[in-house]
Amino acid sequence: MIEKVNPKHPDKIADRIAGAIVDLAYTKEENPKIAVEVLIGHGHCKIIIESSVKFNETDLFDLVYRITETNNINIEIISVPQDIELAKNQEEKIRCGDNGIFKGMPLTEEQKALSKIARNLFEDYNSDGKYILDKDKIIICQSNAKNEELKQIFAGYKEAIINPLGEWTGGIDVDTGATNRKLGSDMADSVTGGGLHGKDLSKADVSVNIYAFLKAQETGKLVELCCAIGDEEIDGKPYSEIVEIAREYIKQQGGFEKFAEWGLF
């Protein structure tokens, strides 16, 4: 059983905005330190940034307008420097930026199948959607789509539930979104405590989660790791090496904003 949401879901819009701000930070510094939280919905967008870099507010407004596809939104930004003690942890070398437990799990065929379904529907409709697959049962909540058309697409399933409340419009005027609220959609069975989005690569929530996930896909086995802030080695590797593995993965996805669209699968 697995759930996916697409990039126009309000929670994903929040993740994408956070990711775009991290992308912007990496244009200013090679290894910025940043953590971003976004809450969006009903004409408002609130952003809190803790960062080692300073931003031009106009740039932040522009990326919110671009991702939400509207400039009819009230944007409130709180931007503060990173905590002094946290900053000291990274002064001399790249060390683990937070505490946590992490799990990587091989993707199942069901999870891969739903990921493909979600992407195909998003390509066709390009609007808010949420989907659940449980063996022969599928639940499709797709905005701006005709129910009869969707029923024909999924007629081959033993049980297909299509827009149970009827046809709908979706988006941030219907629902609210918050950063890292759709971890199951992003990480499948690899979900543990830390969120993937709105953080730089020094944060274990980003780099160790990516590393554990990739190792699980390669080995076909469960990967379980833990770390403490300041650690210089995890899983027998220098933390800096794990950061570089995650950096290359993010680069392959097209950056933090693109990574935020779908998560790890």
C-alpha positions as a Markdown table, in Angstrom:
| # | Residue | x | y | z |
|---|---|---|---|---|
| 1 | Met | 0.0 | 0.0 | 0.0 |
| 2 | Ile | 1.5 | 3.4 | -1.0 |
| 3 | Glu | 0.4 | 7.0 | -1.5 |
| 4 | Lys | 1.8 | 9.6 | -4.0 |
| 5 | Val | 1.0 | 13.2 | -4.5 |
| 6 | Asn | 2.0 | 15.3 | -7.5 |
| 7 | Pro | 4.0 | 18.6 | -7.8 |
| 8 | Lys | 0.8 | 20.7 | -7.8 |
| 9 | His | -0.4 | 19.3 | -4.4 |
| 10 | Pro | -0.2 | 22.2 | -1.8 |
| 11 | Asp | 2.3 | 20.3 | 0.3 |
| 12 | Lys | 4.5 | 19.7 | -2.7 |
| 13 | Ile | 4.2 | 23.4 | -3.7 |
| 14 | Ala | 5.5 | 24.2 | -0.2 |
| 15 | Asp | 8.4 | 21.7 | -0.7 |
| 16 | Arg | 9.2 | 23.1 | -4.1 |
| 17 | Ile | 9.4 | 26.7 | -2.7 |
| 18 | Ala | 11.7 | 25.5 | 0.0 |
| 19 | Gly | 13.8 | 23.7 | -2.5 |
| 20 | Ala | 14.0 | 26.7 | -4.8 |
| 21 | Ile | 15.3 | 28.8 | -1.9 |
| 22 | Val | 18.0 | 26.2 | -1.2 |
| 23 | Asp | 18.9 | 26.2 | -4.9 |
| 24 | Leu | 19.2 | 30.0 | -4.6 |
| 25 | Ala | 21.5 | 29.7 | -1.6 |
| 26 | Tyr | 23.8 | 27.4 | -3.5 |
| 27 | Thr | 24.2 | 30.1 | -6.2 |
| 28 | Lys | 25.6 | 32.4 | -3.4 |
| 29 | Glu | 27.9 | 29.9 | -1.6 |
| 30 | Glu | 29.5 | 26.6 | -2.4 |
| 31 | Asn | 28.3 | 25.0 | 0.9 |
| 32 | Pro | 25.6 | 27.3 | 2.4 |
| 33 | Lys | 23.9 | 26.4 | 5.6 |
| 34 | Ile | 20.2 | 26.8 | 5.3 |
| 35 | Ala | 16.9 | 25.5 | 6.7 |
| 36 | Val | 13.6 | 26.6 | 5.3 |
| 37 | Glu | 10.0 | 26.1 | 6.4 |
| 38 | Val | 7.0 | 27.1 | 4.2 |
| 39 | Leu | 3.3 | 27.3 | 5.0 |
| 40 | Ile | 1.0 | 28.2 | 2.1 |
| 41 | Gly | -2.7 | 28.4 | 1.4 |
| 42 | His | -5.7 | 30.6 | 0.9 |
| 43 | Gly | -3.9 | 33.6 | -0.5 |
| 44 | His | -1.0 | 33.5 | 2.0 |
| 45 | Cys | 2.6 | 32.2 | 2.0 |
| 46 | Lys | 4.7 | 32.3 | 5.2 |
| 47 | Ile | 8.4 | 31.4 | 4.9 |
| 48 | Ile | 11.0 | 31.1 | 7.7 |
| 49 | Ile | 14.6 | 30.9 | 6.7 |
| 50 | Glu | 17.6 | 30.2 | 8.9 |
| 51 | Ser | 20.7 | 30.7 | 6.7 |
| 52 | Ser | 24.4 | 31.6 | 6.4 |
| 53 | Val | 23.5 | 33.6 | 3.2 |
| 54 | Lys | 21.4 | 36.7 | 2.7 |
| 55 | Phe | 18.7 | 36.9 | 0.1 |
| 56 | Asn | 17.2 | 39.6 | -2.1 |
| 57 | Glu | 13.5 | 39.7 | -1.1 |
| 58 | Thr | 12.5 | 40.3 | -4.7 |
| 59 | Asp | 14.1 | 37.0 | -5.7 |
| 60 | Leu | 12.2 | 35.2 | -3.1 |
| 61 | Phe | 8.9 | 36.8 | -4.1 |
| 62 | Asp | 9.6 | 36.0 | -7.7 |
| 63 | Leu | 10.1 | 32.3 | -7.1 |
| 64 | Val | 6.9 | 32.0 | -5.0 |
| 65 | Tyr | 5.0 | 33.7 | -7.9 |
| 66 | Arg | 6.5 | 31.3 | -10.4 |
| 67 | Ile | 5.9 | 28.1 | -8.5 |
| 68 | Thr | 2.3 | 29.1 | -7.4 |
| 69 | Glu | 1.6 | 30.5 | -10.8 |
| 70 | Thr | 0.0 | 33.6 | -9.3 |
| 71 | Asn | 1.1 | 36.9 | -7.9 |
| 72 | Asn | -2.2 | 37.3 | -6.0 |
| 73 | Ile | -0.7 | 36.0 | -2.8 |
| 74 | Asn | 0.4 | 37.7 | 0.4 |
| 75 | Ile | 4.0 | 36.7 | 1.2 |
| 76 | Glu | 5.6 | 37.0 | 4.6 |
| 77 | Ile | 9.3 | 36.2 | 5.0 |
| 78 | Ile | 11.3 | 35.8 | 8.2 |
| 79 | Ser | 15.0 | 35.4 | 7.5 |
| 80 | Val | 17.5 | 35.0 | 10.4 |
| 81 | Pro | 21.2 | 34.0 | 10.6 |
| 82 | Gln | 22.0 | 30.4 | 11.5 |
| 83 | Asp | 22.5 | 29.7 | 15.2 |
| 84 | Ile | 26.1 | 30.5 | 16.3 |
| 85 | Glu | 26.7 | 27.2 | 17.9 |
| 86 | Leu | 25.4 | 25.3 | 14.9 |
| 87 | Ala | 27.5 | 27.3 | 12.6 |
| 88 | Lys | 30.7 | 26.5 | 14.6 |
| 89 | Asn | 30.1 | 22.8 | 13.9 |
| 90 | Gln | 30.8 | 23.4 | 10.2 |
| 91 | Glu | 33.6 | 25.9 | 10.5 |
| 92 | Glu | 36.6 | 23.6 | 9.9 |
| 93 | Lys | 35.2 | 20.8 | 7.9 |
| 94 | Ile | 32.0 | 19.2 | 6.7 |
| 95 | Arg | 30.5 | 17.4 | 9.7 |
| 96 | Cys | 27.1 | 15.9 | 10.3 |
| 97 | Gly | 24.7 | 18.8 | 10.7 |
| 98 | Asp | 22.0 | 17.2 | 12.9 |
| 99 | Asn | 21.0 | 14.1 | 14.9 |
| 100 | Gly | 18.8 | 11.4 | 13.6 |
| 101 | Ile | 17.9 | 7.8 | 12.7 |
| 102 | Phe | 17.6 | 6.9 | 9.0 |
| 103 | Lys | 16.3 | 3.9 | 7.0 |
| 104 | Gly | 16.6 | 2.9 | 3.4 |
| 105 | Met | 14.2 | 0.4 | 1.9 |
| 106 | Pro | 14.2 | -1.2 | -1.5 |
| 107 | Leu | 11.2 | 0.1 | -3.5 |
| 108 | Thr | 8.5 | -2.5 | -4.2 |
| 109 | Glu | 6.9 | -3.1 | -7.6 |
| 110 | Glu | 3.7 | -1.6 | -6.2 |
| 111 | Gln | 5.5 | 1.6 | -5.2 |
| 112 | Lys | 7.2 | 1.9 | -8.6 |
| 113 | Ala | 3.9 | 1.3 | -10.3 |
| 114 | Leu | 2.1 | 4.1 | -8.4 |
| 115 | Ser | 5.0 | 6.5 | -9.1 |
| 116 | Lys | 4.6 | 5.8 | -12.8 |
| 117 | Ile | 0.8 | 6.3 | -12.6 |
| 118 | Ala | 1.2 | 9.6 | -10.7 |
| 119 | Arg | 3.7 | 10.9 | -13.3 |
| 120 | Asn | 1.5 | 9.9 | -16.2 |
| 121 | Leu | -1.5 | 11.6 | -14.8 |
| 122 | Phe | 0.5 | 14.8 | -14.0 |
| 123 | Glu | 1.7 | 14.9 | -17.5 |
| 124 | Asp | -1.9 | 14.7 | -18.8 |
| 125 | Tyr | -3.6 | 17.0 | -16.3 |
| 126 | Asn | -0.8 | 19.2 | -14.8 |
| 127 | Ser | -2.9 | 19.9 | -11.7 |
| 128 | Asp | -3.3 | 18.9 | -8.0 |
| 129 | Gly | -3.6 | 15.1 | -7.5 |
| 130 | Lys | -3.3 | 12.4 | -4.8 |
| 131 | Tyr | -3.2 | 8.7 | -5.4 |
| 132 | Ile | -3.2 | 5.5 | -3.4 |
| 133 | Leu | -2.5 | 2.0 | -4.6 |
| 134 | Asp | -3.2 | -1.2 | -2.6 |
| 135 | Lys | -2.7 | -4.3 | -4.7 |
| 136 | Asp | -5.8 | -4.3 | -7.1 |
| 137 | Lys | -7.4 | -1.3 | -5.4 |
| 138 | Ile | -6.6 | 2.2 | -6.6 |
| 139 | Ile | -7.9 | 5.6 | -5.3 |
| 140 | Ile | -7.5 | 8.5 | -7.8 |
| 141 | Cys | -8.1 | 12.0 | -6.6 |
| 142 | Gln | -7.3 | 14.1 | -9.7 |
| 143 | Ser | -8.3 | 17.7 | -9.9 |
| 144 | Asn | -9.5 | 19.4 | -13.2 |
| 145 | Ala | -10.3 | 16.0 | -14.7 |
| 146 | Lys | -13.6 | 14.4 | -15.9 |
| 147 | Asn | -14.6 | 11.4 | -13.8 |
| 148 | Glu | -15.8 | 9.4 | -16.7 |
| 149 | Glu | -12.4 | 9.8 | -18.5 |
| 150 | Leu | -10.6 | 8.7 | -15.3 |
| 151 | Lys | -12.9 | 5.7 | -14.9 |
| 152 | Gln | -12.0 | 4.5 | -18.4 |
| 153 | Ile | -8.3 | 4.9 | -17.7 |
| 154 | Phe | -8.5 | 2.7 | -14.6 |
| 155 | Ala | -11.2 | 0.3 | -15.7 |
| 156 | Gly | -8.8 | -2.6 | -15.4 |
| 157 | Tyr | -8.5 | -2.4 | -11.7 |
| 158 | Lys | -10.6 | -4.7 | -9.5 |
| 159 | Glu | -11.6 | -1.7 | -7.4 |
| 160 | Ala | -11.1 | 1.8 | -8.7 |
| 161 | Ile | -12.3 | 4.7 | -6.6 |
| 162 | Ile | -12.3 | 7.9 | -8.6 |
| 163 | Asn | -12.7 | 11.3 | -7.0 |
| 164 | Pro | -15.0 | 10.1 | -4.2 |
| 165 | Leu | -16.3 | 13.6 | -3.5 |
| 166 | Gly | -16.8 | 14.3 | -7.2 |
| 167 | Glu | -14.9 | 16.5 | -9.7 |
| 168 | Trp | -12.9 | 19.2 | -8.0 |
| 169 | Thr | -10.4 | 22.0 | -8.7 |
| 170 | Gly | -7.7 | 21.6 | -6.1 |
| 171 | Gly | -4.7 | 23.8 | -5.4 |
| 172 | Ile | -3.7 | 26.2 | -2.6 |
| 173 | Asp | -7.0 | 28.0 | -2.6 |
| 174 | Val | -8.7 | 24.7 | -1.6 |
| 175 | Asp | -6.1 | 23.3 | 0.8 |
| 176 | Thr | -3.0 | 24.3 | 2.7 |
| 177 | Gly | 0.5 | 23.0 | 2.2 |
| 178 | Ala | 3.5 | 22.7 | 4.6 |
| 179 | Thr | 7.1 | 21.6 | 4.1 |
| 180 | Asn | 7.9 | 17.9 | 4.5 |
| 181 | Arg | 4.3 | 16.9 | 5.3 |
| 182 | Lys | 4.2 | 14.2 | 2.5 |
| 183 | Leu | 7.2 | 12.1 | 3.6 |
| 184 | Gly | 5.4 | 8.9 | 2.8 |
| 185 | Ser | 4.8 | 10.1 | -0.8 |
| 186 | Asp | 8.5 | 11.0 | -1.1 |
| 187 | Met | 10.2 | 8.2 | 0.7 |
| 188 | Ala | 7.9 | 5.1 | 0.6 |
| 189 | Asp | 8.9 | 2.7 | 3.4 |
| 190 | Ser | 12.1 | 4.6 | 4.1 |
| 191 | Val | 10.3 | 7.2 | 6.2 |
| 192 | Thr | 11.9 | 7.9 | 9.6 |
| 193 | Gly | 12.2 | 11.2 | 11.5 |
| 194 | Gly | 13.8 | 13.7 | 9.2 |
| 195 | Gly | 12.4 | 15.6 | 6.2 |
| 196 | Leu | 14.1 | 15.8 | 2.9 |
| 197 | His | 13.3 | 19.3 | 1.8 |
| 198 | Gly | 14.3 | 22.9 | 2.5 |
| 199 | Lys | 17.8 | 22.0 | 3.9 |
| 200 | Asp | 21.4 | 22.1 | 2.7 |
| 201 | Leu | 23.5 | 19.0 | 2.2 |
| 202 | Ser | 25.3 | 19.2 | 5.5 |
| 203 | Lys | 21.9 | 18.2 | 7.1 |
| 204 | Ala | 21.7 | 14.4 | 7.7 |
| 205 | Asp | 18.0 | 14.6 | 6.9 |
| 206 | Val | 19.0 | 15.3 | 3.3 |
| 207 | Ser | 22.3 | 13.5 | 2.7 |
| 208 | Val | 22.0 | 10.5 | 5.0 |
| 209 | Asn | 18.4 | 9.8 | 3.8 |
| 210 | Ile | 19.5 | 10.0 | 0.2 |
| 211 | Tyr | 22.6 | 7.8 | 0.9 |
| 212 | Ala | 20.5 | 5.1 | 2.8 |
| 213 | Phe | 17.9 | 5.1 | 0.0 |
| 214 | Leu | 20.4 | 4.6 | -2.7 |
| 215 | Lys | 22.3 | 1.9 | -0.8 |
| 216 | Ala | 19.0 | 0.0 | -0.3 |
| 217 | Gln | 18.2 | 0.1 | -4.0 |
| 218 | Glu | 21.7 | -1.1 | -4.8 |
| 219 | Thr | 21.8 | -3.9 | -2.2 |
| 220 | Gly | 18.1 | -4.9 | -2.2 |
| 221 | Lys | 18.3 | -4.8 | 1.6 |
| 222 | Leu | 17.2 | -2.7 | 4.6 |
| 223 | Val | 19.7 | 0.0 | 5.5 |
| 224 | Glu | 19.5 | 1.4 | 9.1 |
| 225 | Leu | 21.8 | 4.2 | 10.2 |
| 226 | Cys | 22.0 | 6.7 | 13.1 |
| 227 | Cys | 24.2 | 9.8 | 13.6 |
| 228 | Ala | 24.9 | 12.6 | 16.0 |
| 229 | Ile | 25.6 | 16.2 | 15.2 |
| 230 | Gly | 29.3 | 16.7 | 14.7 |
| 231 | Asp | 29.9 | 13.1 | 13.4 |
| 232 | Glu | 32.7 | 12.9 | 10.8 |
| 233 | Glu | 32.0 | 9.3 | 9.8 |
| 234 | Ile | 28.8 | 7.4 | 9.1 |
| 235 | Asp | 28.4 | 3.8 | 7.8 |
| 236 | Gly | 32.2 | 3.5 | 7.6 |
| 237 | Lys | 32.5 | 6.5 | 5.3 |
| 238 | Pro | 33.6 | 10.1 | 5.9 |
| 239 | Tyr | 30.6 | 12.3 | 6.2 |
| 240 | Ser | 32.0 | 14.5 | 3.5 |
| 241 | Glu | 31.8 | 11.5 | 1.1 |
| 242 | Ile | 28.1 | 11.0 | 1.9 |
| 243 | Val | 27.5 | 14.6 | 1.3 |
| 244 | Glu | 29.1 | 14.3 | -2.2 |
| 245 | Ile | 27.0 | 11.3 | -3.0 |
| 246 | Ala | 23.9 | 13.3 | -2.1 |
| 247 | Arg | 25.2 | 16.3 | -4.0 |
| 248 | Glu | 25.6 | 14.3 | -7.2 |
| 249 | Tyr | 22.1 | 12.8 | -6.7 |
| 250 | Ile | 20.5 | 16.2 | -6.3 |
| 251 | Lys | 22.4 | 17.4 | -9.4 |
| 252 | Gln | 21.0 | 14.5 | -11.4 |
| 253 | Gln | 17.5 | 15.5 | -10.4 |
| 254 | Gly | 18.0 | 19.0 | -11.6 |
| 255 | Gly | 18.4 | 20.7 | -8.2 |
| 256 | Phe | 16.6 | 20.9 | -4.9 |
| 257 | Glu | 13.4 | 22.3 | -6.4 |
| 258 | Lys | 13.2 | 19.5 | -8.9 |
| 259 | Phe | 14.0 | 17.0 | -6.2 |
| 260 | Ala | 11.1 | 18.3 | -4.2 |
| 261 | Glu | 8.6 | 17.6 | -7.0 |
| 262 | Trp | 8.6 | 13.8 | -6.4 |
| 263 | Gly | 11.0 | 13.0 | -3.7 |
| 264 | Leu | 13.0 | 9.8 | -3.9 |
| 265 | Phe | 10.8 | 7.8 | -6.2 |
